[in-house]
């Protein structure tokens, strides 16, 4: 629901009712996954999509029923032999959905939507079964049923995947946890053409991009219009000035300076930080020389093993934009544990299952089922 925040909030503030339709389960394959949402206004306008057109009509009718009744409505969409006239998903999958009305006085939902619209972290629980189906809960409403171990696992799942299913978590009813995290950061050190291309590709892929270079003639708004931050200065000094809450495990740092005077101190700083990805561009001979210099400057082999260099997946391209695509592909694969292999060469589901926790039993695990590929 959080991806709809900026469009849904003005409608609610105008006094018009809105219903959200959220995917609560996926069998086989579907265009969008667990937690994906669309909205339908009281006047029938549709905001967003849950399937790319396959089931939106039926989902819209379900949403209008939720508005009229004031209660949550559940349904299953997709092809089945038992119901050949059901709305069909072209990929052959089946999705479970819930449609639930929202009003301007739904404080838990409104506060969370406002936080997401302002790019602040937010999380809510959506009851998906039982007599309270469709009710949106603030996180503190679940505090008494989530123990310490479960809370740590849930936090990890929400941070990485933005949703998780908690079985029987609220008076015996299932709860779908929905979270919004600010965009992941990409810090590009260096202002050359490859940096400009990587900034373009990463920005449209949802990253907040910072570019830092010692030359002010390179770090300009004309060259990096999509960057949220442009810094003139020595890259290692910029990294040293960051606070602990400026980066996290979703942050990627890419060193594209092509200058040993800058990239050695920058990499020393980057590899000492709690970030999820550190990469450096360069030919294999450059990589070997750089590794020796980093060891001489006190970087351990353990830290060197974290360095992605040469940077990027082997896609075969060589232009700055093609190189940027290969770099971003490696960042995404590293973050989600993807193999980088063609999906057609694998088998099994295309998407990993999200956390399903039984809070009435043992603490949940965030282990991801084995898979051959991920998209």
N, C-alpha and C positions, 0 to 999 in steps of 0.2 A: 504493500500500500504506500510505502514511503516514496516510491518513484513518482507517485501522483500528487505529492503534497502541494507543489506550486500551482497546480491547476485546480485541485479540489478545494483548497482553503478559500479562495475568493467566492466560489459558489456557495459554500456553507455560510460565509459571512453575509451573503446577500439574503439569507433566509430560506434558500431552496434546499430541499432534502437531497441527499446523495446516498447511493448504496455502492459498496465496494464488493467486487467479486474476486475472491482469492483462491488460488489453487492450493488444496490441502493434501493432495496425493497424486502420484503419477504412476501408471502401469505401462510397462514397455517404454515407448518413446513419445515425446510431445515437444511441440515447438518451444514452449517455455516451461520452466521448472517450478518446483515447490516454492510457494510464497509469491509468485508473480500475480499481479492484480490489474484489474481494470475498474473503472468507475462509471456509473450511470446516474445522470441527474433525474430529478422528478419530471423534467420536461422531455426526457428521452435522449438527451445528448450522451454520447459515449466518449469516455476519456481513456486512452490506453488500450491495451489488448492483452489477451491471455493465450491466444492461439494463432494470431496472424490472419484471422478471418474465418476459421473453420467453425467455431462455436459461439462467436460473438452475439449472434442473433438470439440464440437460446439463453445465453448468459444475460443478455439485456432484459429478456422477459423475466428471468429469475430475480434480477435486481429490482425491477419494478414491483414484483410481488413482495419483496422484502420491504420496500418503501411503504407500500400500501398496508401491509400487515404489521409493520413495526417490529418484525422478528426475523431472526436468521433463517435462511433457506438453504438446504443442501441439495446437491444434485451430482450426477455422474454423466460426463459427456464423452462420447467417442463411439467407435463402431463396435457392435456386438451382434452375434448371431441371433440372440434372443430378441433384440430390438433393432431390426434392420433400418428403421426410420429415425433412429437417434442421430443427433448431430454428429458428423463424422470428422475425425482427425485424419488428415491426409497421410500422416506418418504411421497410422495404425494403432496409436496409443489410446489410453483412456485416462481422463483426469477427473478427480474428485474436486468439487468446488464448494465454497460457501459464500452466499450473498448476505450482506449484513448492512442495515441502515446506519448512517451517521447523521448526527445533528450538531448544530453549533454549540450545544450544551454538553456534548460528550467529552468531558474534560480530559480523560486519559488519552483518548485518540487525538484530540485537538492539540494538546501540549506536545505530543510526540510528532505530529505532522508539522507543527511550527518549528520544532527543533530541526527536523530534517530539511525543511525549506531554507533554514538559515545555515545549513551545512554543519550542524552539531549532531553529536551522537544521540541516538534515541532507540528505545526498544519497548515493545508491548507484547502482551500475550493475547491471542485470539482463541476463544473457546470454540471448538469445532464439533462438539458432540453434546448430547444431553439437552436438558430443558433450557440451559443458558447459552446454547449455540448462537454464535454471532456477537457475543459480548466481548468488548475490548477491555483488557485489564492492564493497569499500570504494573510495572515490575514489582513494586513493593507489595502488591496484592498476592504475589506468589512466594513471598519471602519465607513464610512459615512452612512451606512444603518442599523447599529446595535446600538440602543440606549443604555443608561446606564443599564436599567432594563433588556433588552434582553441580553446584554453582560454578566451580572452576571449569568443569567440562563444558557447561553451557556457555560460559563466557568465551571460551576458545572457539566453540562452534559458531556462535553469533558473530564473533570478530572476523572469522574467515569466510563464513558462508551466508551470513545474514538471516538464517532461519534454522529452526530445529523443532522437532516434534517431541512433546513431553506427554507420555501416555499416562492418563489418569491423574494429572497433576492438580486439577481443581475440582474438588468434590466428586472425584471419579470420572470427570470428563477430560477428554484429550485437549491439549492446548498447543497451538502452533505459535511458537515464539518468532516474532518478526523484528529485525534490527536494522538500523541504518548507521553506517559508519562514514565519517568524512572520507573524501576520495583519497586513495593511496598517493603517497608522494613519490615523485621521481626527481632526483637531484642530478642534473647534468653538469659536469665540470669540464669546461671547454666550450668555446663559442664558434667552432668551425661549421662547415656545411653539413657534416654528419650530425652535429648537435642540433642544428636547425631542423633537419629532417626528423630526428628522433623526437624533438619537441612537438612537431606537428602531429606525428602519428600517436604519440602517447596522450596528448591533450584530448584528441577526439576519442580515445579509448578510455577516458575517464580518470586520468591521472592529473593531479595538481603538479605542474612542472616548475622547478626552479632551475635557472641557468646561472652559472657563475664562471667568470673568466677575468683574467688580469687586465685584459684590454677593453677599455670602455667603448672603443670603436666597433667591437664585435657584439657586445651585449646591448643591443638596441631593440626598441619596440618594433621597428621595421623588420628586423631579422627574426625576432621571437615574439610575434604578436599574441601567441597562445599561452605564453608563460605567465604564471600568476606572480612570479617574483624574478627579477633580473638583478644580479649582483655583480658589481665590479670589484675585484679584489683577488688575492691569492686563494685558490680553492681550499688549501688546508686550513687557512685562517678562518674561512667561512665555516667549515665543518667544526672547528674548535669552538666557535662562538655559539653553536646551536645548543639549546637546552635539552634536557633529557626527554621532555614531552614534545619536542619538535619532530622526533622520529620514532618509529616503532618497527615491528617485524614486517609490516607491509611496505616499508620504505625501500626504494631501490636507489643506489648511487652508481652512476656510470661515469668513468673517467675517460674523456675523449680529448685530452689536452695535446697529445702527441709531443710532449715536451717533458723530458726526464726531470728537469728542475721543478716542474709543477706536479707531475703525476706520482713521483715517489713519495713526497710528503703527504699528498692528497690520499694516496692508497693506504699509507700507514694510519692516517686518521680514520679513514672509512672502515678499515678492517678492525678497528678497536671499538666501533660503535655497534649498538644492538639493532642493526638493520637486517632485513631479510635477504638483501641481494647487493653484492658489490661486483661490478664488472669493469673491465678496461679493454679498450680497443688496441689492436696492434698486431703486426705480423708475428709468426711463431718465433722468429729470431729475437724480436723485440720482447716478447713475453719471457723468453729464457733470460735475457739480460736483466729485465726488470725484476724477475724473481730473485736473481742473485743479489741485486742491489737492495731489495727489500730485506733479504736475510741479513745483509751487512748492517742494515739499519735497525736490526732487532726484531723483525717480524718473524714469528714462529711458523713452522711448517703447518701447524694446526690452523692458524689464521690464513696462511697462503692457500690452504685447501678450500677456503670459502670463496676465493677469487675466481670469477668467471672470465677467463681470458685465454685465447682470443674470444672476443665477445660476440654472441649471437648464435643462432641455429643455422645449419647448412641448408639454405634455401636456394643457393645457386646464383642469386642476384648480386650485383656489384654497385649499382647506383646508390647515392645517399639515401633515397627513399626506400629502396629495396633492402639496404643494410639496416636502416631503422626498423623496418618490419621484422627482420630476423632478430634484432636485439630485443624488441618488445616481446616477440614470441618466446624468447628464452626467459625473460623476466616472468611472464605469465606462467610458463611451464614450471619454473622453479618454485613459484609461489604456491601452485596448486598440486605439485607432484606429478605433473604430466610427463609423458615419455617423449613427446615431440614426434612420435611416429604417425604415419598416415592412419586415419581412422579406418579406412577400408582394409588395412592389414591386420586389424584386431578383431575381437569378437566380444560378445557380451554388451552390457549397457553402455551408452555413450557418456552418461553422467553418473557421478558417484552418488550414493545414498547419503542423505543428510542425517545428522544425529537424531536417533530415536531413543528417548530415555524412558525407562520405567521408574518413576520416582517413588513408587510404592515398594520397589524391590531394591536391587543393587544399584550402586551409583553408575551412571551412564559412562560409556566409553566414547572417545572421539576417534577411535580407529576407523580408517577409511577402508571399505572392502577392496580386495584386490581387483584390478581391472587392467585391461590391455591398453586402453587409451582414454583420454578425457578431452572434452571440447570446452 
